[in-house]
Amino acid sequence: MNALNKIFEQQIVVKSSTDNLAEIRDFTKSAAQQCCFDEDSTGKIILAVDEACTNIIKHAYKFTPDGEINISIKFSDGKLSIFITDEGTHFDPTTVPEPDLREYYKQKRVGGLGMFLMKRLMDEVKYGTIAGNKNQVVLIKYLSK
Amino acid sequence: MAEFNVNLRGVGAVSVIDVKGYLDAHTAPELENVFNRLLDQKQYQVVVNFDDLKYISSAGLGVFMAYVETMRENEGDIKFSNMKENVYNIFDLLGFPILYEFFKEENEAIKKFCDSSKF
């Protein structure tokens, strides 16, 4: 069967602790491999999901470990869509500027790099609200690109 | 649970940090502890050896950004060596090569400190 015709769907729900980042990466790696992404793209997808979940743990749940993160991965027509949903504090991505490393250096700033990385690693990154109060980030990667 | 190990050793006046495994938001505090120890000991010349590092996220990169200026203000630096291509690519994506020195081998990075302290 052609890899582009493959249909795939898997979901995981984890608590909002950095303890779970390794499990999140393993889940993402397995999904990307099953959808026939090469090693380089699989690495990019894993890191983008790690960054999205780290941001949720840090900013939406402010390191409280009892929140839930729902990760749903779907693949069809050569398009991998990863839906990451939380019920923490709402986050407005338009308020986060693109990082300038030289400015960061001067100001001894850290953080804000995750969102920038996600945009560079994936083909599309979208932020939204679903079911009234849930935050959702959608990461998209095309197999053919 | 992500596996991460960090080891600190001295090579002459230079402190070498060996990082191993997965450096993410969960494990980055272990690396911060090592940098805090170095600041307590007034050790500002640092080489980070990435030979056994398999993975890094922005939380790991943030640790180097948080400490590098303090090291430089004290005539030191944080230099990187033995980085695998997949790990280097992440540093590169974020523009680190503009502000940091990367070396293929640890001894080249150590030598750079020795050479610059002669002048």
Interface residues (C-beta under 8 A of the other chain):
Chain A: T18 D19 L21 A22 R25 D40 G43 I46 L47 D50 E51 T54 I57 K58 P99 L101 R102 Y104 Y105 K108 R109 V110 G111 L113 G114 F116 L117 R120 L121
Chain B: M1 A2 E3 Y22 D24 A25 H26 Y55 S57 S58 A59 L61 G62 V63 M65 A66 V68 E69 N86 I90 L93 L94 G95 F96 I98 L99
